[in-house]
């Protein structure tokens, strides 16, 4: 029988493993980012009119945000595209919309 109050001896500490460098994996070169590949569109340049092809899920507000940094400017795009839009909610993927320049401020 074991004596009362005696505890087992503490475990022997193991040596810490030395860190080894992680292997590196070569990566292929990345193609330069294009607006079409990244989905990011440059801001509208004053005085220049561009055409935008609507992607799934986009609204006039989201398009205005991309070009004007202000989703509330959607009316400008709507007015410029009244010939193809019957209402502000009629935006469909694949449509080509004119993005007019904002007047100089």
C-alpha positions as semicolon CSV with decimal commas, in nm:
position;residue;x (nm);y (nm);z (nm)
1;X;0,000;0,000;0,000
2;X;0,109;0,352;-0,074
3;X;0,184;0,585;0,209
4;X;-0,076;0,847;0,285
5;X;-0,005;1,193;0,156
6;X;0,266;1,089;-0,085
7;X;0,230;1,214;-0,441
8;X;0,365;1,066;-0,758
9;X;0,688;1,222;-0,877
10;X;0,643;1,503;-1,135
11;X;0,681;1,399;-1,498
12;X;1,015;1,457;-1,662
13;X;0,991;1,764;-1,888
14;X;1,045;1,697;-2,257
15;X;1,283;1,918;-2,454
16;X;1,109;2,183;-2,663
17;X;1,123;2,114;-3,033
18;X;1,339;2,355;-3,226
19;X;1,144;2,551;-3,484
20;X;1,220;2,450;-3,837
21;X;1,152;2,679;-4,131
22;X;0,834;2,611;-4,323
23;X;0,876;2,492;-4,678
24;X;0,807;2,751;-4,947
25;X;0,597;2,678;-5,249
26;X;0,668;2,864;-5,572
27;X;0,370;3,057;-5,701
28;X;0,298;3,157;-6,058
29;X;0,317;3,523;-6,148
30;X;-0,012;3,704;-6,118
31;X;-0,165;3,876;-6,417
32;X;-0,200;4,250;-6,381
33;X;-0,535;4,336;-6,230
34;X;-0,794;4,463;-6,474
35;X;-1,124;4,626;-6,384
36;X;-1,310;4,339;-6,551
37;X;-1,117;4,075;-6,355
38;X;-1,146;4,245;-6,018
39;X;-1,495;4,388;-6,052
40;X;-1,357;4,724;-5,944
41;X;-1,434;5,015;-6,170
42;X;-1,237;5,335;-6,174
43;X;-1,411;5,652;-6,071
44;X;-1,581;5,848;-6,344
45;X;-1,349;6,103;-6,501
46;X;-1,510;6,448;-6,527
47;X;-1,609;6,527;-6,885
48;X;-1,587;6,165;-7,007
49;X;-1,887;5,946;-7,079
50;X;-1,842;5,570;-7,042
51;X;-2,059;5,263;-7,094
52;X;-2,117;5,009;-6,817
53;X;-2,239;4,652;-6,868
54;X;-2,465;4,557;-6,578
55;X;-2,362;4,248;-6,380
56;X;-2,598;4,026;-6,178
57;X;-2,703;4,188;-5,850
58;X;-2,617;4,543;-5,951
59;X;-2,857;4,832;-5,900
60;X;-2,843;5,190;-6,017
61;X;-2,730;5,280;-5,665
62;X;-2,442;5,031;-5,664
63;X;-2,334;5,147;-6,010
64;X;-2,346;5,511;-5,898
65;X;-2,135;5,416;-5,596
66;X;-1,871;5,262;-5,825
67;X;-1,845;5,559;-6,058
68;X;-1,936;5,857;-5,842
69;X;-1,861;5,732;-5,488
70;X;-2,217;5,828;-5,405
71;X;-2,504;5,580;-5,436
72;X;-2,750;5,870;-5,416
73;X;-2,639;5,983;-5,765
74;X;-2,831;5,693;-5,924
75;X;-3,079;5,941;-6,074
76;X;-2,805;6,081;-6,300
77;X;-2,754;5,735;-6,452
78;X;-3,130;5,674;-6,472
79;X;-3,195;6,001;-6,657
80;X;-2,914;5,929;-6,905
81;X;-3,063;5,585;-6,980
82;X;-3,437;5,661;-6,998
83;X;-3,432;5,520;-7,354
84;X;-3,354;5,168;-7,217
85;X;-3,491;5,184;-6,862
86;X;-3,866;5,192;-6,807
87;X;-3,812;5,244;-6,434
88;X;-3,519;5,263;-6,190
89;X;-3,588;4,899;-6,095
90;X;-3,574;4,772;-6,455
91;X;-3,194;4,719;-6,450
92;X;-3,110;4,375;-6,590
93;X;-2,775;4,190;-6,618
94;X;-2,620;4,241;-6,959
95;X;-2,769;4,587;-7,016
96;X;-2,528;4,851;-7,135
97;X;-2,582;5,178;-6,952
98;X;-2,432;5,516;-7,029
99;X;-2,248;5,660;-6,729
100;X;-2,249;6,035;-6,787
101;X;-1,984;6,261;-6,641
102;X;-2,085;6,463;-6,340
103;X;-2,087;6,837;-6,391
104;X;-1,772;7,009;-6,266
105;X;-1,823;7,144;-5,916
